[in-house]
Amino acid sequence: MTVKPDAKERAKRNAALEALKFVKNNSVIGLGSGSTAAIFVKLLSEKAKKENLKIRCVATSSATEKLARELGLNLANLASVEKIGLAVDGTDLVDSKLNLIKGGGGAHAREKIIAYSAKKFVVIADESKIAKNLSGKVPLEVFPFAVPYVLRILRERFKVQCSVRQFPSDNGNVLIDAFFTGIKNPRKLEEELKSVSGIVENGIFSRNVSSVIVGSENGARILRKK
């Protein structure tokens, strides 16, 4: 689905606005990474100041942490919080069963830790991110030492083409994009990729999605698992 740039920004904002309804006072909130998540962070800051909310935030990337700090949000590290009540993040692609591909910005390892440990994980997206099935670029974070081995396994066992990014992850690891066509079983592929020695994390998210908020130019709709 093709969306005009201005309309796309309004759609992202509407999705982020809807996600604000899940924010509770005296809670810990996981902040995602990427352009849509950044809109949510800005709106959350405005809401927190206006309503004098007592919230703490755990960021999934250095970019999100920098933005949240500049906006005056109270930041905490994962080790200092007992639980994350709500995590809000964007996505690169979401299928009809609410499986995701994430990690276009290379922050998927931290994003998954936050998303999978949160009591509620809410995904925000515009209509262009919705698909019947997952397909395309799956980001992988890989230990530098293991890159040659991982590339060989991906090509020989998984029969996929790969490309190595020119910038590292926030964790100092190598980012590899593996190109899959028609992922029939996202959970199985997520576990298979995770089992390859040297892969720190992959960009398939098949668990713990509470709902997906799909923004449009005029509002938002909520998708939940059937």
C-alpha positions, 0 to 999 in steps of 0.5 A: 500500500502506497502512502503519501509522505504527509499522510504517512506522518499523520498515520504514525502520529495517530497510531502513537496517540492511540498508544498513549491510552495504555500509559498508566501513572506510576509505571515503567514503560519500554521505549522502542526505536525508529521513526514511529517510536520516536513520535510516541516518545515525544507525545509521551513526554508531553503527556507526562508533563501535562498530567504530572505522571510519575513514570520511568522509561527503559530505552531500547537504543542509544538514539531513543535514550538520547531523545528521551533524555532531551525531552525530560523523561525519567530514564532507568536501566533494565537492571533497576526495574522490577517489571515493565508494564508497557512496551511501545515500539514500531515495526518493519512488517506485521502479518495477519497473525501479529508476527513481526519483522523488526530491526531496520535500525539494528536495535532488535536485540535490545528491542526484543529483550524489552518487548518479551519482558513487558507485561503488555507489548503494543506495536504502532505502525502505519498501513504500509507495514501490514502484510498477509505474510512476513517476507523480506529482510530479517536483521540479525545481530552477530558476534564479530568473531562468528560472522564468516561462520554465520554467513556460511550457515545462512547460505548453506542451511537456510538458502538465503542471500545476505548482506553485511551492514557497514555500521555496528549495533549499539552493542558493538556487534555486526548486523547482517540482513538475511533475505527470506521469501514467504516465511510460513512459520515465523516462530519456528524460524525465529527459534532456528535462527536463535539456535545458530551459534554466533547469532545474538538475536534475530528480527522476528518477533513471534511472541508477546504482542498484545495488540497492533495499532494501525494508524491512518490519516484520519485515525487508528484501528487496533488489531488483536490476536484472534 
